[in-house]
Amino acid sequence: MAAAAPATCYEAGHLLHVVGRLAVWTDSGGLPRDPGVWLRTETIDAFVLSGCAGMDGSTVQTYRSWLRRVCEALVWVERGEAPPARLSSPRDPQPPYEHGELSRLRAWTGHLPGRARADGLALMALGAGCGLAPGEVVPVRGDHVRVTSSGVAVLDENMLGRLVACHTRWDSVLAELAVEAGTGFLFRPGRKVAAAKNLVSSWPQRHRPPSGLPPLSARRLRSTWIVGLLAEGISPSVVAEAAGMTSPAGLAPYHRWVPPLPREEVIRLLHGQRP
C-alpha cells in the first residue's frame, strides 16, 4: 500500500483497510495468497458483489474504485499492460436548493418537535454544511466531529477517508448536535441497525415541509454545498477532494448551476496580487 499510494490520490492507511478486507475475503475463499490474484478485475467484482453484503451502496462503489486504482498502480503498470477501460454511467446530480429555499427549510426544521428537529438539522448540516453523500450521513457519530482551536467543526478523517471542514454557515449547528449525540449517531440514533435500507430517504417521506417548499433531499443538499463552494471561488481540486471525487472532472455536471463571477471580481483575480 505504501508503494501504491503515490500513484493514487489516497493514503496508504485507507488503502490498507480496503485491500485488507479483500485479502481476508479471498483467503477465506481458498484463493492463493497472491496480490496479483486479489487485484484481478474478476476478483474485485466478485468481492464487491458477495464480500460486501450489507454495506451501503456508496461504500461498495468506493471500495471498488479504490481497489481498481491499486490494481492499476501495482499490477497492470508493473506488468507493462494497459490499464483496463474505466466503464461508468454517472448519475446526473440533483439541482441545488435556492438560497431562499434553504433558509426556509432550515427555519422549518428548527421548529420540528423533539427528535425530528435534531435529525432534520443533522441531515442539513452534514449535507449542506459538509457535502456528505446520503450513505455517508448514516455512520457519523457525535465523536466523529472535532472542533478546532479556531472554532471550525471538522469530521474525523479516519472515518470518512478525507478531510472535510463544515462550512461556516453550519459549523455551530453541527458542533451543538455532536455534543448532544455524544458517542451516538448524529442522524436517527434510535435505529435498531447501524445501516438500514432507505434510512436517509425515508425521513423526508415522514416529515414534509409546508406547501411551497421542496422536501429535504440529501443529494440536493450535497449539490448545494458543492455549487456554493464553487461559487465562492474555492479551488475545484479542493472541492473535489473534500467531496470524495477522484478528480475535479467529477464537478463538471455541477458547473451549470454556478453563477458567473461579477466583472469586478474577474478583473481582480486576473490582475493577481502585487509582488
Protein Blocks (a to p, Z undefined) as FASTA:
>chain_A
ZZmmmmmcbdfklmmmmmmmmmmmmmmnopacdfklmmpmklmmmmmmmmmghiafklmm
mmmmmmmmmmmmmmmmmnopacdddddddddddddddfklmmmmmmmmmmpghjlmmmmm
mmmmmmmmnopafklmmmpcfklpccdfkopacddfklnopacdddfklmmmmmmmmmmn
omacfbhplbfbfbdghklmmmmmmmccdehiacddfklmmmmmmmmmmmnopafklmmm
mnopabfklmmmmmmmmccddfklmmmmmnopaZZ
